[in-house]
């Protein structure tokens, strides 16, 4: 899930990502922040809720890139793995998609 919110102090719009664990998203002024996890959301300061997106862009990108044979998913004991370089590339694409939601 992605949660769009705005800092009530400086007005910056931020999108937090529940799929990235243990990551506190803070505005540049440092007065508000959001730690969005799968099961909970922890706030600092007084942010303004805007909207949320219940979608997983990362997994969709992985499936699309694998289908186009641009990445390889390695299989081991019934689980799939991708190399770190591919993860970083996919995260960059995901960040660009999420940025366009602002």
C-alpha positions in Angstrom: 0.0 0.0 0.0 1.1 3.6 -0.7 -0.1 6.4 1.5 -0.1 10.0 0.2 0.1 12.7 2.9 1.1 16.3 3.4 3.1 18.0 6.0 0.9 20.5 7.8 3.9 22.8 8.5 5.7 23.1 5.1 3.1 21.7 2.7 5.3 19.1 1.1 3.4 16.1 -0.3 5.0 12.7 0.5 4.0 9.1 -0.4 5.0 6.4 2.1 5.4 2.8 0.9 4.4 -0.1 3.2 6.4 -2.6 1.2 9.7 -1.0 2.3 10.2 -2.2 5.9 11.5 0.0 8.7 11.6 3.2 6.7 10.4 6.4 8.3 9.4 9.0 5.7 10.0 12.5 7.0 9.3 15.9 5.4 12.3 18.2 4.7 11.3 20.5 7.6 11.6 17.5 10.0 8.3 18.3 11.8 6.2 15.4 10.4 6.8 11.8 9.4 5.2 8.5 8.7 6.4 4.9 9.3 4.0 2.9 7.1 4.2 -0.9 7.7 1.9 -3.7 6.6 0.1 -3.9 9.9 0.3 -0.4 11.3 1.1 3.3 10.6 3.1 5.4 13.0 3.0 9.2 12.7 5.1 12.0 14.1 3.9 15.6 14.1 0.5 16.5 12.5 0.4 15.3 8.9 -2.7 15.7 6.7 -4.0 12.4 5.1 -4.7 12.8 1.4 -5.3 9.3 0.0 -4.0 5.7 -0.3 -3.3 3.3 -3.1 -3.8 -0.4 -2.4 -1.5 -1.7 -5.2 1.9 -3.2 -5.4 3.9 -1.5 -8.2 7.1 -3.4 -7.3 5.6 -6.9 -7.9 3.9 -5.8 -11.1 7.2 -4.4 -12.4 9.0 -7.7 -11.5 6.3 -9.7 -13.4 6.4 -7.4 -16.4 10.2 -7.4 -16.6 10.4 -11.2 -16.2 7.8 -11.7 -18.9 9.8 -9.5 -21.2 12.9 -11.5 -20.2 14.7 -8.3 -18.9 15.3 -9.9 -15.5 15.8 -13.5 -14.4 14.1 -14.9 -11.3 16.4 -17.6 -9.8 14.5 -20.5 -8.2 15.7 -22.2 -5.0 13.6 -24.5 -2.8 10.4 -23.2 -4.3 11.2 -19.6 -3.8 12.1 -16.9 -6.3 15.1 -14.6 -6.0 16.3 -11.7 -8.1 19.8 -10.1 -7.9 20.4 -6.9 -6.0 21.2 -4.9 -9.1 17.7 -5.8 -10.5 16.0 -4.9 -7.2 17.7 -1.5 -7.2 16.6 -0.9 -10.8 13.0 -1.9 -10.0 12.9 0.3 -6.9 14.1 3.2 -9.0 11.2 2.5 -11.5 8.8 2.2 -8.6 9.9 5.5 -7.2 9.3 7.2 -10.5 5.8 5.8 -10.7 5.0 6.8 -7.2 6.5 10.3 -7.8 4.0 10.7 -10.6 1.1 10.1 -8.2 1.9 13.4 -6.4 
